Amino acid sequence: MADKRTATLFPKQVKLLEQLGENIRLATKRRKLTQTQLAERTGLSKPTLRKIERGEGSVSIGHYMLVLSVLGLAEDVAQVAADDVLGRKLQDIELLKGKSS
């Protein structure tokens, strides 16, 4: 039997995943898709879809992507970290350190 590993998430991360699940649930309802239709289109089981709609961390990101693809929302994932404000600030600090001559 394969070793099932799940990520240890902090409360804030759990809340964000729950928000993602709720957003997916709402997007599904807006499109008037049933869980049966979503299961058929994604190849995922209904219990897995319910876990996704609850934002559970035990579901692979690939399964989340399948659902987002069916909903026409997969491209939204490309926006994650697109505007990396903290990374740019850290980079600027390093660039400024080199100029102090």
PyMOL CGO cylinders between C-alpha atoms (Angstrom):
from pymol import cmd
from pymol.cgo import CYLINDER

trace = [
    CYLINDER, 0.00, 0.00, 0.00, 1.34, 3.43, -0.93, 0.3, 1, 1, 1, 1, 1, 1,
    CYLINDER, 1.34, 3.43, -0.93, 2.35, 5.83, 1.82, 0.3, 1, 1, 1, 1, 1, 1,
    CYLINDER, 2.35, 5.83, 1.82, -0.19, 8.66, 1.86, 0.3, 1, 1, 1, 1, 1, 1,
    CYLINDER, -0.19, 8.66, 1.86, 1.38, 11.94, 2.83, 0.3, 1, 1, 1, 1, 1, 1,
    CYLINDER, 1.38, 11.94, 2.83, -0.48, 15.13, 3.47, 0.3, 1, 1, 1, 1, 1, 1,
    CYLINDER, -0.48, 15.13, 3.47, 0.93, 18.59, 3.87, 0.3, 1, 1, 1, 1, 1, 1,
    CYLINDER, 0.93, 18.59, 3.87, 0.98, 20.13, 7.32, 0.3, 1, 1, 1, 1, 1, 1,
    CYLINDER, 0.98, 20.13, 7.32, -0.81, 23.43, 6.89, 0.3, 1, 1, 1, 1, 1, 1,
    CYLINDER, -0.81, 23.43, 6.89, -0.99, 26.40, 9.22, 0.3, 1, 1, 1, 1, 1, 1,
    CYLINDER, -0.99, 26.40, 9.22, -4.42, 27.90, 10.01, 0.3, 1, 1, 1, 1, 1, 1,
    CYLINDER, -4.42, 27.90, 10.01, -3.98, 30.79, 7.56, 0.3, 1, 1, 1, 1, 1, 1,
    CYLINDER, -3.98, 30.79, 7.56, -3.11, 28.36, 4.75, 0.3, 1, 1, 1, 1, 1, 1,
    CYLINDER, -3.11, 28.36, 4.75, -6.11, 26.19, 5.64, 0.3, 1, 1, 1, 1, 1, 1,
    CYLINDER, -6.11, 26.19, 5.64, -8.35, 29.27, 5.45, 0.3, 1, 1, 1, 1, 1, 1,
    CYLINDER, -8.35, 29.27, 5.45, -6.97, 30.17, 2.00, 0.3, 1, 1, 1, 1, 1, 1,
    CYLINDER, -6.97, 30.17, 2.00, -7.58, 26.65, 0.70, 0.3, 1, 1, 1, 1, 1, 1,
    CYLINDER, -7.58, 26.65, 0.70, -11.11, 26.76, 2.11, 0.3, 1, 1, 1, 1, 1, 1,
    CYLINDER, -11.11, 26.76, 2.11, -11.65, 30.04, 0.25, 0.3, 1, 1, 1, 1, 1, 1,
    CYLINDER, -11.65, 30.04, 0.25, -10.39, 28.42, -2.96, 0.3, 1, 1, 1, 1, 1, 1,
    CYLINDER, -10.39, 28.42, -2.96, -12.79, 25.53, -2.43, 0.3, 1, 1, 1, 1, 1, 1,
    CYLINDER, -12.79, 25.53, -2.43, -15.68, 27.91, -1.88, 0.3, 1, 1, 1, 1, 1, 1,
    CYLINDER, -15.68, 27.91, -1.88, -14.75, 29.84, -5.02, 0.3, 1, 1, 1, 1, 1, 1,
    CYLINDER, -14.75, 29.84, -5.02, -14.69, 26.59, -7.00, 0.3, 1, 1, 1, 1, 1, 1,
    CYLINDER, -14.69, 26.59, -7.00, -18.07, 25.57, -5.56, 0.3, 1, 1, 1, 1, 1, 1,
    CYLINDER, -18.07, 25.57, -5.56, -19.57, 28.94, -6.52, 0.3, 1, 1, 1, 1, 1, 1,
    CYLINDER, -19.57, 28.94, -6.52, -18.05, 28.83, -10.03, 0.3, 1, 1, 1, 1, 1, 1,
    CYLINDER, -18.05, 28.83, -10.03, -19.54, 25.36, -10.50, 0.3, 1, 1, 1, 1, 1, 1,
    CYLINDER, -19.54, 25.36, -10.50, -22.98, 26.55, -9.43, 0.3, 1, 1, 1, 1, 1, 1,
    CYLINDER, -22.98, 26.55, -9.43, -22.78, 29.65, -11.64, 0.3, 1, 1, 1, 1, 1, 1,
    CYLINDER, -22.78, 29.65, -11.64, -22.15, 27.35, -14.61, 0.3, 1, 1, 1, 1, 1, 1,
    CYLINDER, -22.15, 27.35, -14.61, -25.09, 25.20, -13.50, 0.3, 1, 1, 1, 1, 1, 1,
    CYLINDER, -25.09, 25.20, -13.50, -22.92, 22.08, -13.45, 0.3, 1, 1, 1, 1, 1, 1,
    CYLINDER, -22.92, 22.08, -13.45, -23.88, 19.17, -11.24, 0.3, 1, 1, 1, 1, 1, 1,
    CYLINDER, -23.88, 19.17, -11.24, -21.32, 17.14, -9.31, 0.3, 1, 1, 1, 1, 1, 1,
    CYLINDER, -21.32, 17.14, -9.31, -22.09, 14.24, -11.64, 0.3, 1, 1, 1, 1, 1, 1,
    CYLINDER, -22.09, 14.24, -11.64, -21.28, 16.37, -14.70, 0.3, 1, 1, 1, 1, 1, 1,
    CYLINDER, -21.28, 16.37, -14.70, -18.11, 17.70, -13.08, 0.3, 1, 1, 1, 1, 1, 1,
    CYLINDER, -18.11, 17.70, -13.08, -17.07, 14.15, -12.14, 0.3, 1, 1, 1, 1, 1, 1,
    CYLINDER, -17.07, 14.15, -12.14, -17.63, 12.97, -15.71, 0.3, 1, 1, 1, 1, 1, 1,
    CYLINDER, -17.63, 12.97, -15.71, -15.70, 15.89, -17.21, 0.3, 1, 1, 1, 1, 1, 1,
    CYLINDER, -15.70, 15.89, -17.21, -12.75, 15.67, -14.81, 0.3, 1, 1, 1, 1, 1, 1,
    CYLINDER, -12.75, 15.67, -14.81, -12.61, 11.91, -14.25, 0.3, 1, 1, 1, 1, 1, 1,
    CYLINDER, -12.61, 11.91, -14.25, -12.59, 12.54, -10.51, 0.3, 1, 1, 1, 1, 1, 1,
    CYLINDER, -12.59, 12.54, -10.51, -14.82, 10.84, -7.98, 0.3, 1, 1, 1, 1, 1, 1,
    CYLINDER, -14.82, 10.84, -7.98, -17.59, 12.73, -6.23, 0.3, 1, 1, 1, 1, 1, 1,
    CYLINDER, -17.59, 12.73, -6.23, -15.88, 12.34, -2.83, 0.3, 1, 1, 1, 1, 1, 1,
    CYLINDER, -15.88, 12.34, -2.83, -12.73, 13.96, -4.28, 0.3, 1, 1, 1, 1, 1, 1,
    CYLINDER, -12.73, 13.96, -4.28, -14.82, 16.78, -5.74, 0.3, 1, 1, 1, 1, 1, 1,
    CYLINDER, -14.82, 16.78, -5.74, -16.43, 17.33, -2.34, 0.3, 1, 1, 1, 1, 1, 1,
    CYLINDER, -16.43, 17.33, -2.34, -12.95, 17.55, -0.78, 0.3, 1, 1, 1, 1, 1, 1,
    CYLINDER, -12.95, 17.55, -0.78, -11.95, 20.14, -3.39, 0.3, 1, 1, 1, 1, 1, 1,
    CYLINDER, -11.95, 20.14, -3.39, -15.08, 22.17, -2.69, 0.3, 1, 1, 1, 1, 1, 1,
    CYLINDER, -15.08, 22.17, -2.69, -14.17, 22.10, 1.02, 0.3, 1, 1, 1, 1, 1, 1,
    CYLINDER, -14.17, 22.10, 1.02, -10.61, 23.15, 0.18, 0.3, 1, 1, 1, 1, 1, 1,
    CYLINDER, -10.61, 23.15, 0.18, -8.94, 20.14, 1.72, 0.3, 1, 1, 1, 1, 1, 1,
    CYLINDER, -8.94, 20.14, 1.72, -5.16, 20.03, 1.58, 0.3, 1, 1, 1, 1, 1, 1,
    CYLINDER, -5.16, 20.03, 1.58, -5.06, 16.27, 1.03, 0.3, 1, 1, 1, 1, 1, 1,
    CYLINDER, -5.06, 16.27, 1.03, -6.14, 16.70, -2.62, 0.3, 1, 1, 1, 1, 1, 1,
    CYLINDER, -6.14, 16.70, -2.62, -3.33, 17.10, -5.14, 0.3, 1, 1, 1, 1, 1, 1,
    CYLINDER, -3.33, 17.10, -5.14, -2.90, 20.38, -6.95, 0.3, 1, 1, 1, 1, 1, 1,
    CYLINDER, -2.90, 20.38, -6.95, -3.30, 18.42, -10.18, 0.3, 1, 1, 1, 1, 1, 1,
    CYLINDER, -3.30, 18.42, -10.18, -6.87, 17.55, -9.22, 0.3, 1, 1, 1, 1, 1, 1,
    CYLINDER, -6.87, 17.55, -9.22, -7.59, 21.18, -8.39, 0.3, 1, 1, 1, 1, 1, 1,
    CYLINDER, -7.59, 21.18, -8.39, -6.22, 22.05, -11.86, 0.3, 1, 1, 1, 1, 1, 1,
    CYLINDER, -6.22, 22.05, -11.86, -8.52, 19.51, -13.55, 0.3, 1, 1, 1, 1, 1, 1,
    CYLINDER, -8.52, 19.51, -13.55, -11.54, 21.14, -11.95, 0.3, 1, 1, 1, 1, 1, 1,
    CYLINDER, -11.54, 21.14, -11.95, -10.33, 24.65, -12.73, 0.3, 1, 1, 1, 1, 1, 1,
    CYLINDER, -10.33, 24.65, -12.73, -9.76, 23.61, -16.36, 0.3, 1, 1, 1, 1, 1, 1,
    CYLINDER, -9.76, 23.61, -16.36, -13.31, 22.31, -16.72, 0.3, 1, 1, 1, 1, 1, 1,
    CYLINDER, -13.31, 22.31, -16.72, -14.58, 25.57, -15.23, 0.3, 1, 1, 1, 1, 1, 1,
    CYLINDER, -14.58, 25.57, -15.23, -12.43, 27.59, -17.65, 0.3, 1, 1, 1, 1, 1, 1,
    CYLINDER, -12.43, 27.59, -17.65, -10.40, 29.05, -14.79, 0.3, 1, 1, 1, 1, 1, 1,
    CYLINDER, -10.40, 29.05, -14.79, -7.06, 27.24, -15.11, 0.3, 1, 1, 1, 1, 1, 1,
    CYLINDER, -7.06, 27.24, -15.11, -5.35, 30.32, -16.56, 0.3, 1, 1, 1, 1, 1, 1,
    CYLINDER, -5.35, 30.32, -16.56, -6.02, 32.14, -13.29, 0.3, 1, 1, 1, 1, 1, 1,
    CYLINDER, -6.02, 32.14, -13.29, -3.33, 29.99, -11.65, 0.3, 1, 1, 1, 1, 1, 1,
    CYLINDER, -3.33, 29.99, -11.65, -0.69, 31.69, -13.82, 0.3, 1, 1, 1, 1, 1, 1,
    CYLINDER, -0.69, 31.69, -13.82, -1.43, 34.92, -11.93, 0.3, 1, 1, 1, 1, 1, 1,
    CYLINDER, -1.43, 34.92, -11.93, -0.15, 33.45, -8.66, 0.3, 1, 1, 1, 1, 1, 1,
    CYLINDER, -0.15, 33.45, -8.66, 3.06, 35.28, -7.73, 0.3, 1, 1, 1, 1, 1, 1,
    CYLINDER, 3.06, 35.28, -7.73, 3.05, 37.15, -11.04, 0.3, 1, 1, 1, 1, 1, 1,
    CYLINDER, 3.05, 37.15, -11.04, 3.52, 40.42, -9.17, 0.3, 1, 1, 1, 1, 1, 1,
    CYLINDER, 3.52, 40.42, -9.17, 6.03, 39.36, -6.51, 0.3, 1, 1, 1, 1, 1, 1,
    CYLINDER, 6.03, 39.36, -6.51, 6.20, 42.55, -4.46, 0.3, 1, 1, 1, 1, 1, 1,
    CYLINDER, 6.20, 42.55, -4.46, 8.29, 41.08, -1.63, 0.3, 1, 1, 1, 1, 1, 1,
    CYLINDER, 8.29, 41.08, -1.63, 10.70, 39.39, -4.04, 0.3, 1, 1, 1, 1, 1, 1,
    CYLINDER, 10.70, 39.39, -4.04, 11.21, 42.65, -5.94, 0.3, 1, 1, 1, 1, 1, 1,
    CYLINDER, 11.21, 42.65, -5.94, 11.86, 44.58, -2.71, 0.3, 1, 1, 1, 1, 1, 1,
    CYLINDER, 11.86, 44.58, -2.71, 14.44, 42.01, -1.61, 0.3, 1, 1, 1, 1, 1, 1,
    CYLINDER, 14.44, 42.01, -1.61, 16.05, 42.16, -5.03, 0.3, 1, 1, 1, 1, 1, 1,
    CYLINDER, 16.05, 42.16, -5.03, 16.14, 45.98, -4.93, 0.3, 1, 1, 1, 1, 1, 1,
    CYLINDER, 16.14, 45.98, -4.93, 17.81, 45.90, -1.50, 0.3, 1, 1, 1, 1, 1, 1,
    CYLINDER, 17.81, 45.90, -1.50, 20.55, 43.67, -2.90, 0.3, 1, 1, 1, 1, 1, 1,
    CYLINDER, 20.55, 43.67, -2.90, 20.97, 45.91, -5.95, 0.3, 1, 1, 1, 1, 1, 1,
    CYLINDER, 20.97, 45.91, -5.95, 21.27, 48.98, -3.74, 0.3, 1, 1, 1, 1, 1, 1,
    CYLINDER, 21.27, 48.98, -3.74, 23.90, 47.30, -1.55, 0.3, 1, 1, 1, 1, 1, 1,
    CYLINDER, 23.90, 47.30, -1.55, 26.14, 46.94, -4.57, 0.3, 1, 1, 1, 1, 1, 1,
    CYLINDER, 26.14, 46.94, -4.57, 25.80, 50.67, -5.45, 0.3, 1, 1, 1, 1, 1, 1,
    CYLINDER, 25.80, 50.67, -5.45, 27.02, 52.02, -2.11, 0.3, 1, 1, 1, 1, 1, 1,
    CYLINDER, 27.02, 52.02, -2.11, 30.48, 52.96, -3.41, 0.3, 1, 1, 1, 1, 1, 1,
]
cmd.load_cgo(trace, "trace")
